[in-house]
Amino acid sequence: MPSWALAAHDLYWTIDMEPLKAIVERVHASGRRMVLAVTGGGSGAIAELLRVPGGSRTLVEAIVPYSPDALVDFLGHEPEQACSAETAVAMARRALARAERRSGPSALLVGVGVTASLVTDRPKRGDHRCHIAVTDGDRVDVVSIVLDRGARDRAAEEDLVARATVLTLARACGVDAPGVESLLGPNDRLTVVSSVPSDDLVALLLAGAVDRLTMLPDGQLTTSAPVRRGVLAGSFNPLHAGHLELARVASEMLAGPVTFELSVVNADKPALAAVEVRRRLEQFSWRGTVELTRAPTFREKARVLPGAAFVVGVDTAARILEPRYYGGSAASMAAALDEIGRLGGRFLVAGRADSSGRFVTLADLAVPGPVAHLFEEIPEARFRRDISSTELRDVAAGPQPR
């Protein structure tokens, strides 16, 4: 029988302490450094790592964002469900980003996210369960366990989740450790999933398999982030100070967060290549959240991002109100704007200087009365930036030969 053989104690299965200590010793000797984030249960994994000498070589940081507000603050967005595989993955990616900030880029960094829903002192609906995600940036491994309800008390469930976390992160560190199934009883259910790099999510978007991705400020991609109150759409080629200032002003006017939006397809141009999408996304690192969509028109954007106020320049607003962009049909334009309004969409319009230097505002546009309520002006006193992406690209290119 191997050294990590199962032993039955108090109605649950566990690994003997000495073999677990040996596993942690090998984790500390692996050269990996990690940030561990835990919510809902399993915080004993932190103690297991620090119980064995050498923890400072391994553990960069341990975080327990236990309350809902703390979890939202840690992730940078509100998850649809606190205890889910998706949330564990988001926590792991966030943890990896924190490890990179504190240790510098390295092939030996690991982010670990654990979320659990265990025995409590009040009636609980749903399964007792946990999700453990580990990522090194190239792949994500997720272990999900549904526990035999009623077979263990809180302490026993906590112990199981903690040890399952240690075994999962040990295997991610290249340590020869038993699988999590060695901890489980006959009525527990285990699922193990390995996923491909996050870049493949961009490939899925480009292929049309998903219609929206959200990149958080730390670079992690998710398909389940809530829609923010404001959306500033653009090509961001390049991102410049005007974009950032406009987003800030719009956020103040809306009393809520504003995200950027980049459509990977364009009605008049070929779809962006994956390498170009990544290049543009890199500009937003720790600057803002970005929605990636396949929605080149605002009607399509409103379908993908319902309830959002779209922040646009006056030149874009003029095109939105121009029937020739709707096949020359004023009725089609009205129908599109009516649908945007029914989806909760509207527009905040920033003024802009034209080629003659005159500052053009929403008041200069002929907005039809039936849709006027969808358009709100951003006052010149609050925002004016006479800068264009074309001018910035020309500057970056340098002087041209005569």
C-alpha positions as CSV (number, residue, x, y, z in Angstrom):
1,M,0.0,0.0,0.0
2,P,1.5,3.4,-1.0
3,S,2.5,5.9,1.7
4,W,-0.5,8.1,0.9
5,A,-3.0,5.2,1.5
6,L,-6.4,6.1,2.7
7,A,-7.4,6.1,6.3
8,A,-11.0,6.3,7.6
9,H,-11.6,8.8,10.5
10,D,-14.8,10.3,11.7
11,L,-16.9,9.4,8.7
12,Y,-14.6,11.0,6.1
13,W,-11.6,10.0,4.2
14,T,-8.3,11.8,4.6
15,I,-4.6,11.4,3.9
16,D,-2.3,10.6,6.8
17,M,-0.4,13.7,8.0
18,E,3.2,12.5,7.4
19,P,2.7,11.8,3.6
20,L,0.9,15.1,3.3
21,K,3.8,16.9,4.9
22,A,6.1,15.2,2.4
23,I,4.0,16.4,-0.5
24,V,4.1,20.0,0.8
25,E,7.9,19.7,1.2
26,R,8.2,18.8,-2.4
27,V,5.9,21.8,-3.3
28,H,8.3,24.1,-1.5
29,A,11.2,22.5,-3.3
30,S,9.5,22.8,-6.8
31,G,10.6,26.4,-7.4
32,R,7.1,27.5,-7.9
33,R,5.8,30.7,-6.3
34,M,2.1,31.2,-5.9
35,V,-0.8,33.4,-4.7
36,L,-3.7,31.5,-3.1
37,A,-7.2,33.0,-2.9
38,V,-9.9,31.3,-0.9
39,T,-13.5,32.1,-0.3
40,G,-16.3,30.1,1.4
41,G,-14.1,27.4,2.8
42,G,-10.7,25.6,2.4
43,S,-8.6,28.3,4.1
44,G,-6.8,25.4,5.9
45,A,-4.8,25.0,2.8
46,I,-2.9,28.1,3.8
47,A,-2.0,26.6,7.1
48,E,-1.0,23.3,5.5
49,L,1.5,25.2,3.3
50,L,2.9,27.2,6.2
51,R,3.0,24.3,8.7
52,V,5.9,22.9,6.8
53,P,9.2,24.8,6.7
54,G,10.0,26.5,3.4
55,G,6.6,28.3,2.9
56,S,8.2,31.6,2.2
57,R,9.8,30.1,-0.9
58,T,6.4,29.2,-2.2
59,L,3.6,31.5,-0.9
60,V,3.8,35.0,-2.2
61,E,0.4,35.9,-0.8
62,A,-2.7,34.3,0.7
63,I,-6.0,36.1,0.4
64,V,-9.4,35.3,1.9
65,P,-12.1,37.6,0.3
66,Y,-14.8,36.1,2.4
67,S,-17.7,38.6,2.3
68,P,-19.5,39.3,-1.0
69,D,-18.1,42.8,-1.2
70,A,-14.6,41.6,-0.6
71,L,-14.9,39.0,-3.4
72,V,-16.2,41.7,-5.8
73,D,-13.3,43.9,-4.8
74,F,-10.8,41.1,-5.4
75,L,-12.2,40.0,-8.8
76,G,-13.0,43.5,-10.1
77,H,-16.5,42.4,-11.0
78,E,-19.5,40.8,-9.4
79,P,-19.7,37.1,-10.3
80,E,-23.0,35.5,-11.3
81,Q,-22.4,32.9,-8.5
82,A,-19.9,33.0,-5.8
83,C,-19.4,29.2,-5.7
84,S,-18.9,28.1,-9.3
85,A,-16.1,26.8,-11.5
86,E,-16.1,30.1,-13.4
87,T,-15.5,32.1,-10.2
88,A,-12.7,29.8,-9.1
89,V,-11.0,30.3,-12.5
90,A,-11.5,34.1,-12.2
91,M,-9.9,34.0,-8.8
92,A,-7.0,31.9,-10.0
93,R,-6.3,34.2,-12.8
94,R,-6.5,37.2,-10.5
95,A,-4.2,35.5,-8.1
96,L,-1.7,34.8,-10.9
97,A,-1.7,38.5,-11.9
98,R,-1.0,39.4,-8.3
99,A,1.9,36.9,-8.2
100,E,3.3,38.5,-11.4
101,R,3.1,42.0,-9.9
102,R,4.9,40.9,-6.8
103,S,7.5,38.5,-8.3
104,G,7.9,39.7,-11.9
105,P,7.1,37.6,-14.9
106,S,8.2,34.0,-14.5
107,A,7.5,30.6,-15.9
108,L,7.3,29.4,-12.3
109,L,4.3,31.3,-11.1
110,V,1.0,29.8,-10.1
111,G,-2.4,31.3,-9.3
112,V,-4.8,29.3,-7.1
113,G,-8.5,30.1,-6.6
114,V,-10.8,28.2,-4.3
115,T,-14.5,28.7,-3.7
116,A,-16.7,26.5,-1.5
117,S,-20.2,26.2,-0.1
118,L,-20.1,24.1,3.0
119,V,-22.0,23.2,6.2
120,T,-23.3,26.3,8.0
121,D,-25.4,27.2,11.0
122,R,-28.5,28.0,9.0
123,P,-30.6,26.0,6.5
124,K,-28.8,25.8,3.1
125,R,-30.3,24.9,-0.2
126,G,-28.2,23.3,-2.9
127,D,-25.2,21.0,-2.8
128,H,-22.3,21.2,-0.5
129,R,-19.5,21.7,-3.0
130,C,-16.1,23.3,-3.8
131,H,-14.3,24.3,-6.9
132,I,-10.5,24.6,-7.1
133,A,-8.7,26.2,-10.0
134,V,-5.0,26.4,-10.7
135,T,-3.4,28.3,-13.6
136,D,0.2,29.0,-14.7
137,G,-0.9,31.3,-17.5
138,D,-0.7,28.5,-20.1
139,R,-3.5,26.3,-18.9
140,V,-6.1,26.1,-16.2
141,D,-7.0,23.0,-14.2
142,V,-10.3,22.9,-12.3
143,V,-11.3,20.4,-9.7
144,S,-15.0,20.4,-8.7
145,I,-16.3,18.3,-5.8
146,V,-19.9,17.8,-4.8
147,L,-19.8,16.5,-1.2
148,D,-22.1,13.8,0.2
149,R,-24.5,16.0,2.1
150,G,-24.8,15.1,5.8
151,A,-21.8,12.8,5.8
152,R,-19.4,15.3,7.4
153,D,-19.6,18.2,9.8
154,R,-18.2,21.6,9.0
155,A,-14.7,20.8,10.3
156,A,-14.5,17.7,8.2
157,E,-15.7,19.4,5.0
158,E,-13.2,22.2,5.6
159,D,-10.4,19.6,6.1
160,L,-11.3,17.9,2.8
161,V,-11.4,21.1,0.8
162,A,-8.0,22.2,2.3
163,R,-6.3,19.0,1.5
164,A,-7.9,18.8,-2.0
165,T,-6.5,22.2,-2.6
166,V,-3.0,21.1,-1.5
167,L,-3.1,18.0,-3.8
168,T,-4.3,20.0,-6.7
169,L,-1.7,22.7,-6.4
170,A,1.0,20.1,-5.8
171,R,0.2,18.4,-9.1
172,A,0.3,21.8,-10.8
173,C,3.8,22.3,-9.4
174,G,4.9,19.0,-10.9
175,V,4.9,17.1,-7.6
176,D,4.0,13.4,-7.8
177,A,0.9,13.5,-5.5
178,P,-2.2,11.4,-5.3
179,G,-5.4,12.6,-7.1
180,V,-8.2,14.3,-5.2
181,E,-10.2,11.1,-5.6
182,S,-8.1,9.6,-2.8
183,L,-9.9,12.0,-0.3
184,L,-13.4,11.1,-1.3
185,G,-16.1,8.8,0.0
186,P,-18.3,6.6,-2.2
187,N,-21.1,9.2,-2.5
188,D,-18.9,12.2,-3.3
189,R,-18.8,13.4,-6.9
190,L,-15.7,14.6,-8.6
191,T,-15.1,16.5,-11.9
192,V,-11.7,17.4,-13.2
193,V,-11.4,19.7,-16.2
194,S,-8.3,21.1,-18.0
195,S,-8.8,24.1,-20.3
196,V,-6.7,25.7,-23.0
197,P,-5.0,29.1,-22.8
198,S,-7.2,32.2,-22.6
199,D,-6.0,33.3,-26.0
200,D,-8.2,30.5,-27.4
201,L,-11.2,32.4,-26.1
202,V,-10.2,35.2,-28.5
203,A,-10.1,32.5,-31.2
204,L,-13.6,31.4,-30.2
205,L,-14.9,34.9,-30.5
206,L,-13.3,35.4,-33.9
207,A,-14.9,32.1,-35.0
208,G,-18.3,33.2,-33.8
209,A,-18.6,30.6,-31.1
210,V,-19.2,33.3,-28.5
211,D,-20.4,36.8,-29.1
212,R,-18.9,38.6,-26.2
213,L,-15.7,38.4,-24.0
214,T,-14.8,40.7,-21.2
215,M,-11.1,41.5,-20.4
216,L,-10.6,42.7,-16.8
217,P,-7.8,45.2,-16.0
218,D,-5.5,42.3,-14.9
219,G,-5.8,40.7,-18.4
220,Q,-8.1,37.8,-17.5
221,L,-10.9,37.0,-19.9
222,T,-14.3,36.0,-18.9
223,T,-17.6,35.2,-20.6
224,S,-19.8,36.0,-17.6
225,A,-19.0,39.6,-16.4
226,P,-22.1,41.8,-15.8
227,V,-22.8,44.6,-18.3
228,R,-21.5,48.0,-17.0
229,R,-23.5,51.1,-17.0
230,G,-21.5,52.9,-19.7
231,V,-19.7,51.6,-22.8
232,L,-17.1,53.6,-24.8
233,A,-16.8,51.9,-28.2
234,G,-13.9,52.4,-30.5
235,S,-11.1,50.9,-32.5
236,F,-8.4,52.1,-30.0
237,N,-5.7,52.2,-32.6
238,P,-4.2,53.5,-30.4
239,L,-5.7,54.0,-27.0
240,H,-5.0,57.6,-26.0
241,A,-5.5,60.0,-23.1
242,G,-8.7,61.4,-24.7
243,H,-10.3,57.9,-24.4
244,L,-9.4,57.6,-20.8
245,E,-10.5,61.1,-19.9
246,L,-13.8,60.6,-21.8
247,A,-14.5,57.4,-19.9
248,R,-13.8,59.1,-16.6
249,V,-16.2,62.0,-17.4
250,A,-18.9,59.6,-18.6
251,S,-18.5,57.6,-15.4
252,E,-19.1,60.7,-13.3
253,M,-22.2,61.6,-15.4
254,L,-23.6,58.1,-15.2
255,A,-22.6,57.5,-11.5
256,G,-21.3,54.1,-12.5
257,P,-18.4,52.4,-14.2
258,V,-17.6,52.7,-17.9
259,T,-16.0,50.0,-19.9
260,F,-14.3,50.1,-23.3
261,E,-15.7,48.1,-26.2
262,L,-13.8,46.8,-29.2
263,S,-15.6,44.9,-32.0
264,V,-13.5,42.4,-33.7
265,V,-15.6,42.6,-36.9
266,N,-16.4,45.7,-38.9
267,A,-19.1,46.3,-41.4
268,D,-16.7,47.7,-44.0
269,K,-13.4,46.0,-43.2
270,P,-12.0,42.5,-42.6
271,A,-12.2,41.0,-39.1
272,L,-9.2,41.8,-36.9
273,A,-6.6,39.1,-36.7
274,A,-6.0,37.5,-33.3
275,V,-2.5,39.0,-33.0
276,E,-4.0,42.5,-33.6
277,V,-6.8,41.9,-31.0
278,R,-4.1,41.0,-28.4
279,R,-2.0,44.0,-29.4
280,R,-4.9,46.4,-28.8
281,L,-5.9,44.7,-25.6
282,E,-2.4,45.1,-24.2
283,Q,-2.9,48.8,-24.1
284,F,-5.6,48.4,-21.4
285,S,-3.5,46.6,-18.9
286,W,-4.5,48.0,-15.4
287,R,-6.2,50.9,-17.2
288,G,-9.7,49.6,-17.7
289,T,-12.1,46.8,-18.5
290,V,-12.7,45.9,-22.2
291,E,-15.7,44.3,-23.9
292,L,-14.7,42.3,-27.0
293,T,-17.7,41.8,-29.3
294,R,-18.7,40.8,-32.8
295,A,-21.1,43.8,-32.9
296,P,-20.1,46.4,-35.5
297,T,-23.3,48.4,-35.3
298,F,-24.8,50.0,-32.2
299,R,-28.0,48.0,-32.7
300,E,-26.0,44.9,-32.4
301,K,-24.0,46.3,-29.5
302,A,-27.2,47.0,-27.6
303,R,-28.3,43.4,-28.1
304,V,-25.1,42.1,-26.7
305,L,-24.8,44.8,-24.0
306,P,-28.4,45.6,-23.0
307,G,-29.0,48.5,-20.7
308,A,-25.7,50.3,-21.5
309,A,-25.3,54.0,-22.2
310,F,-22.9,54.3,-25.2
311,V,-20.3,57.0,-25.0
312,V,-19.7,58.4,-28.5
313,G,-18.1,61.4,-30.3
314,V,-20.4,63.8,-32.2
315,D,-19.1,62.5,-35.5
316,T,-20.2,59.0,-34.6
317,A,-23.5,60.3,-33.4
318,A,-24.0,62.0,-36.8
319,R,-23.5,58.7,-38.5
320,I,-25.9,57.0,-36.2
321,L,-28.5,59.5,-37.3
322,E,-27.7,59.3,-41.0
323,P,-30.3,57.2,-43.0
324,R,-27.6,56.2,-45.6
325,Y,-26.1,53.9,-43.1
326,Y,-29.4,52.1,-42.9
327,G,-29.7,51.4,-46.6
328,G,-31.0,54.9,-47.3
329,S,-34.1,54.3,-45.2
330,A,-35.2,56.8,-42.5
331,A,-37.7,54.1,-41.4
332,S,-34.9,51.6,-40.9
333,M,-32.9,54.1,-38.9
334,A,-35.9,54.8,-36.7
335,A,-36.5,51.1,-36.2
336,A,-32.9,50.5,-35.2
337,L,-32.9,53.4,-32.7
338,D,-36.3,52.3,-31.3
339,E,-34.8,48.8,-30.6
340,I,-31.8,50.3,-28.9
341,G,-34.1,52.3,-26.7
342,R,-36.2,49.2,-25.9
343,L,-33.1,47.4,-24.9
344,G,-32.2,50.1,-22.4
345,G,-29.6,51.7,-24.6
346,R,-28.9,55.4,-25.1
347,F,-26.0,57.7,-26.1
348,L,-23.8,60.2,-24.3
349,V,-22.3,62.5,-27.0
350,A,-19.0,64.3,-26.7
351,G,-18.3,67.3,-28.9
352,R,-15.3,67.5,-31.2
353,A,-13.5,70.2,-33.3
354,D,-14.1,69.8,-37.1
355,S,-11.4,70.4,-39.7
356,S,-12.0,74.2,-39.5
357,G,-11.5,74.2,-35.8
358,R,-15.1,74.8,-35.0
359,F,-16.3,72.8,-31.9
360,V,-19.3,70.7,-33.0
361,T,-21.7,69.4,-30.4
362,L,-24.9,67.4,-30.2
363,A,-26.9,70.7,-30.6
364,D,-25.5,71.0,-34.2
365,L,-27.1,67.7,-35.2
366,A,-30.7,67.2,-36.5
367,V,-32.0,64.7,-34.0
368,P,-35.5,63.5,-34.8
369,G,-38.0,64.2,-32.1
370,P,-39.1,60.6,-31.5
371,V,-35.5,59.6,-30.6
372,A,-34.2,62.8,-29.0
373,H,-34.6,61.3,-25.5
374,L,-31.9,58.7,-26.4
375,F,-29.2,61.4,-26.8
376,E,-27.5,63.4,-24.1
377,E,-24.8,65.9,-24.5
378,I,-21.5,65.9,-22.6
379,P,-20.9,69.6,-21.9
380,E,-17.8,71.1,-23.5
381,A,-16.9,72.4,-20.0
382,R,-16.6,68.8,-18.8
383,F,-14.8,67.3,-21.8
384,R,-12.9,68.7,-24.7
385,R,-9.9,66.9,-26.3
386,D,-8.8,67.9,-29.8
387,I,-6.9,64.7,-30.5
388,S,-7.4,61.9,-33.0
389,S,-6.1,58.4,-33.4
390,T,-5.1,59.2,-37.0
391,E,-2.9,62.1,-35.8
392,L,-1.3,59.9,-33.2
393,R,-0.5,57.1,-35.7
394,D,1.0,59.7,-38.0
395,V,3.2,61.0,-35.2
396,A,4.3,57.5,-34.3
397,A,5.2,56.7,-37.9
398,G,7.5,59.7,-38.0
399,P,8.2,62.1,-40.9
400,Q,7.4,60.8,-44.4
401,P,9.9,61.0,-47.2
402,R,9.2,63.8,-49.7
